[in-house]
Amino acid sequence: MNDLDRVIHEPARLTIVALLAGVKEADFLWLMRESELTKGNLSSHVAKLEEAGYVEVEKTFRGKIPLTVLRLTQAGAAAFAAYKRQMSGLLGKSGGA
C-alpha cells in the first residue's frame, strides 16, 4: 500500500484520471458532469494532476465562449496503468471476502 501513487489514489483524482483514460480529450463541463464534482473541486484536483504532469490543460475559446480541454499525458497514462497493476496485485493478495 505504501507504494501507491497518492496523487492518483485520492478518489476524486482517480475518477478524473479514469474518465480521461477512456477518451482522447474532454472538456471541463463534460468532466464535471461525469465526475459529479463541483466546479471548484474539479478545478483544484485538475491542478494537482497538472502539477504532477498527469494531465494537460488547454484553455481556448469556442467563438466567444471559454473552453477548457483536458488530456491525460503519457506520464498520466503510465501512472494510471501502474496504479491499476498495483491495485490488482493488492486485491489479488486479499484472498477474497
N, C-alpha and C positions, 0 to 999 in steps of 0.2 A: 504493500500500500504506500510506503514511503517514496517509491519511485514514480508514482503517478504524477502526471503533468497537472499541477494545481491551477494553471491558467485555464485549461480545458475542463478540469474536473468540476468546477463550480457549475451547478445545474443550469443557470441561465446561459452561460457561455457555451456549455455543452450543447444546448438546444440550438444556439446560433450556428455553431460550427457544423452540427449535424444537418441543419437546414441548408447551409451554404455548400456542404459536400455533395448535395443532391442536385445542384443547379450550376450552370456556368457563371451566373451572376444574379443578383437580386436587388431590387430597390428597397429602400429603407421602410416604406409603408407596407410592402408585402411581408418583409421580415418581422415587422412589428405585429402585423395581423396574425401571422403563422406562429410566432413565438408566444403571443399573448402577453408580451411585456409592454410596459408603458413607454412612451417616447423617451423620457429621461433615463429610465432604467436601461433600455436598449442602447441608448447613446453611450452611457458610461461603460457598459460591458463591451460594446464595439471598440471603444477607445482602448480598453485593456488588451483586447485581441489585436488591435492595430499596433499597439506599443510592443507586443510580443512578436510582431511580424507575421501573424497568422491570418490577418485579414487586410485587404487593400480597400481603401475607401476613395471613391471618385465623386467629387461634387461638381455637378454641371447644371444646366437648365434645359427644360423641355419647353421651348417657347420662352415665356416669362416666368414659368413655374420652376422653383428649385427642385433638383433631382439628385438624390444621393444613391449611388450604386455601390454595392459591396461584392467582393470576390474573395474566395478562400485562396491564399497564396500557396505556392508549392510547399513552403515550410509548414503552413497550416494544415495542408492535406497530409503531409508526412507525420505531423504531430498527432493528428486525429487517428490515422492508421495505427500508429504506435500505441495510442491510448486504448483503442479497441482491442488490440492484441493483448495488452496488459490486463484489461478488464476480463477478457475471455479466459486468460490464464488464471486469474484470481477466482473467477466464478467456477471454473472447471475444478479447482482445488477444493472447493467448499463441500463437495461430495453430495450435494442435493439437500433438500429440506427434510 
